[in-house]
Amino acid sequence: MNRADHKRLFLPGPVEVRPTILQAQAAPMIGHRMPEFAALFARLQTKLKRAFFTQNRVYISGSSGSGLWEGAVRCGIRADRKVLHLVGGAFSERWALVSRANGLRVDCLEVPWGCAHSPDMVAEALEKQAYDAVCAVHNETSTGLTNPIREIGEVVRQQADTLFFVDTVSGFLGTELRVDDWGIDVALTSSQKAFALPPGIAFAAVSDRVLQRAQGIKNRGYYFDFLTLEKSLQKNNTPSTPPIALMYAADAQLDAILTEGMEARWQRHREMRDAAHDWALSRGFGLYAQAGYRSDTVTTVANARGIDVAAMNAFMQRECGIAMDTGYGKIKGKTFRLPHMGDCDMDMLDEVLGGLDAFLESA
Ligand SMILES: *Cc1c(COP(=O)(O)O)cnc(C)c1O
């Protein structure tokens, strides 16, 4: 593709990647059994632990985040026990489907799309039935909702044998997440959302409790087996060939992120969230997610004006060179999303909102 034709991505993944990060991938290749690779792996461990606020190891997977959904449930849930999925949007639904597809016994605690799970609901469910794990989505990208993971974690921790698995694919590095303080046993994420890397690499911070559980489970699969990943991690390595170019990109991006500072990064996202809310409400749109739980990384706009989202996207591509979201799954068109995440800044957001105003005037 011609670079001049590039449409800047204003999508909730993949997001726009800065040129320096794209260039970091072009460094000369190394072999993953060479000492240079172990050094790269060790560097990434140190930085990833800081980013996740954890002392736990962080596995690096040559896959998208969905692979680690599978790894977490296969390593953490025994065949004769059950897993509880907190479901309230497209991604939490799909994670439950993944557990079922792996033959696990699944219960879903459902809330309407756009609503948060309360700690009380989870407490009630855990009183009725023992679960090997609770699976929650931190930031539901379809609905633009952030669940109260810290508070849910407190409830899950009351059950000695229940692990807490959190998908933070679109929350990590854009909104507060503290793995150790919040009692999270698996925190998994992808690269192409608030991390602002190209797609194809995924990360999971995994507790010792998960590895102990995994030892008693026979069929954990191979590619996403945490015990296999652990054996290699002890040697600063991976069992199979890792996405080395993407690891270069992650190394450079983590330097930039840790220099910006985690709190400052979260604050930048909150400011963009506020600007997105102001724009949507002042233009006669609604906000899809429940008040008090609206995401810092993606605003799901309720299309109260009934605009033609395909025409909006076409206008934005033609007039501004920006590719827009048009909503996800069953709320496509009834909503569209403003993904103010990753390295998106207020200037970029202002440009998008200015373009949208021009579209509204022209329509
Ligand atoms: C994008 C997304 C996923 C899927 O991640 P992949 O990297 O595409 O596998 C899962 N959960 C959430 C919340 C997401 O936003």
The ligand as a Tripos MOL2 file, in Angstrom:
@<TRIPOS>MOLECULE
LIG
   15    15     1     0     0
SMALL
NO_CHARGES

@<TRIPOS>ATOM
      1 C1        -10.2480   -7.0010   20.9820 C.3       1 LIG1
      2 C2        -10.6880   -7.6950   22.2140 C.ar      1 LIG1
      3 C3        -10.5300   -9.0780   22.3960 C.ar      1 LIG1
      4 C4         -9.9870   -9.9590   21.3300 C.3       1 LIG1
      5 O1         -8.6380   -9.7770   21.2540 O.3       1 LIG1
      6 P1         -7.8020  -10.3550   20.0220 P.3       1 LIG1
      7 O2         -6.4660   -9.7680   20.2860 O.co2     1 LIG1
      8 O3         -8.4650   -9.8480   18.7790 O.co2     1 LIG1
      9 O4         -7.8470  -11.8290   20.1160 O.co2     1 LIG1
     10 C5        -10.8750   -9.6240   23.6000 C.ar      1 LIG1
     11 N1        -11.3950   -8.8840   24.5890 N.ar      1 LIG1
     12 C6        -11.5880   -7.5660   24.4520 C.ar      1 LIG1
     13 C7        -12.1720   -6.8140   25.5940 C.3       1 LIG1
     14 C8        -11.2400   -6.9380   23.2700 C.ar      1 LIG1
     15 O5        -11.4170   -5.6120   23.1290 O.3       1 LIG1
@<TRIPOS>BOND
     1     1     2 1
     2     2     3 ar
     3     2    14 ar
     4     3     4 1
     5     3    10 ar
     6     4     5 1
     7     5     6 1
     8     6     7 2
     9     6     8 1
    10     6     9 1
    11    10    11 ar
    12    11    12 ar
    13    12    13 1
    14    12    14 ar
    15    14    15 1
@<TRIPOS>SUBSTRUCTURE
     1 LIG1         1 GROUP 0 **** ****
